Amino acid sequence: MQTYKEDDGKNFGKWTDDVSRFMYFESTGKILDLIQVPETVADYGGANGNLKHFIPHAISIDIDASKKPDINENILTHDGIYELVVIRYVLHYLNDYEVLKLFENIKAKNILVIQFENNNLKDKYFNSQNEFKYFRTSAQTRELLPTRFEEIYSKDYELGPDFYKNRLGEGKYKTHNETLKGYYI
């Protein structure tokens, strides 16, 4: 797993554009309202602990020490046991083999995956030229999930230049659509 300077350390996910507010706050609250949150929750790839806004007792686990996670470890080899593991906007940092390894290694009663999906990969990759990630279509994401999952949330939204300027700096960006999904395993 790799860390990216574009992910903005402790400020990750705290940008003020409409899309960032939707992705990192509004949708997260709506998705969490659809499940029962237990006592032991791990936020895999939990960056700077943004999930604690909704689940104060969540334990953030991330390989990027600049984000000051509760546990600075690689989520692919982390060995904790939890009632719920939340994986929020993480899968695009992992190649397909790593995603499969991640799900194989998780020791939890349930897993909540919150992930954007791109059915227009050309524009997504065009906008992300100075970072290397594994963006996926809905079909590709579903193929990597464990066999028993329930799609509990789906919302289409539009990403414009403001979102990319906050994440990646000045540049020429194409407006495109994405779908935010919540999967409960």
N, C-alpha and C positions, 0 to 999 in steps of 0.2 A: 504494500500500500504506500502511496505517495502523498505528501502534503503539498499544498499550492499556496504561493504568496497571495494569489487573487482571493483566497478565502478569508482574508482580512482579520486573522487572529481573533481577539476578544470581541470585535465588532461584527463578526459574521452574523448575517441574518437580521441585523438591526437597521438596515437601510430604510429610508422613508418613502420610497416610491410605492405606488398602489399595488404592484405585483408582489413586491417583497412583503408588504403588510398582509396581503392575502395568503401567500405561501407560508410564511413563518409564524403568523399569529392567527388570523381569522379562521383559516381552514383547519389548523391544528386543533383549535378549541372545538369546532364542529365535529371533527372526527373523533376526538376523545369523548365527546358526549354520547357517541354511539356504542361505547364499550364500558365495561366495569373496570375501573382502575384498581388493581390490587395493592398490597402493602410493599412488595418488593418489585421495583421497576428499574430496569437498566436502559439507558439511552445510548445505544451502540452508535459510535460515530457522533456522539453527543456534543461535539465541538465545545462551545463555551457555556453550555448548560441552559440554552434557551428553553428547553422543555420544562425546566423548573418553574417557569412562569405559570404553567398549567399543573404540573405534578411536582410540588416542592421536594418531595422525598426521592425523586428519580436520581439515580447515580449515573453521571456522564462518564463515558469511556471513549477515549479518543487517542490516536497515535500522535496528534499534533499538540505538543506541549505549550505552544504559544496561545492556545485557546484556554489553557488552565482547566482541563477536565478534572473531575474527581479522581479518576484513575487514568493514568497515562500509559495505555497499553494498546497493542494491536488487537482490534476486535476479531480478527481471524483466528487468534490463538487464545483470547481471553477465556478464562475457565470458571467464571462465576455461574451460580445457579439462581434463577429469578423466576418469579411468577409471570412477569411480562417483560419482554424485550421490545423496545421501540427502535425501529430503524427508519430514520427520517432523512430523506434526501442523501442517501449514502450509496445506493447501488451503482450510481454512475461513476463512482470512484474505483469500482472493482471490475476486473474483467470477468467473463462468464465463469471461469474455473474458480475464481475467488468468491463469487456470489454463491456458487454451489457449496464450497467449503464452509462459508459463513453459516449457511442454514444447517449444514451437517453438524457443526460444532456447537450451536446454540443449545443451552440447557435451560429451557423455560417451558412453562405450561402453555403460554400463548406468545405469539409474535405479532406486532403491529407494524406493517410496512406502509410508510407514507412516501410516495415517490412520484415525480413528474415523468410523463411519457411523451415521446415526440413521434408523431406520425409524419413529420416533415424533417427528416434528419439532415437534409442538405442545408436548410437555413440555420438549424441549431448549430451544426458544425461550422458554418460560415461565421456565425457570431462568436464562436468560442475558439478562435484561431490561436490565441496565446496560452491555451490550457489544453491538456490532453485528458479526455474523459471518455467513458463508455456510455454514450447516450443510446437509449433503446426505444423501440416502438412498444405499443401495448402488448402485442403478440410475443415479442421477444422477452419482455419482463415476465409475463405469465409462464413462459416456458422454464424460467429459472426458479420460480417459487415452489415450495414443497407442494405435494399433490393435493393436500386438503387445505384450501384457502377459500375465503369468502371476500368478494369485493363489496366493501361496505360504504364506499364513497367514490364519487366520480364527478369532476367539475372541469369544464373547458374554460380556458382563459387565454388572453392575448399578452404576449411579451413584446414590449417596444424598446426603443433605444434607452429610455431612462433606467430600466432594470440592468441592462448590460453596461451602461456607463458607471453605475454604482459598483458593479462587480468587477469590471475589467478596465475601466478608465475610458478615455475618449476614443472614438473610433466610428466607423460606418457600420451600422447594425441594421439587419432586416427585421421587420415586425413579423411575428409568426405566432401560431397557436400551439398550445400544449394542453395536456390533460393531466390533472392531479388525481391520483388514485390512492385510496386507502384499502389495504388488504389485511384481513384478520386471519391469522393462522392458529 
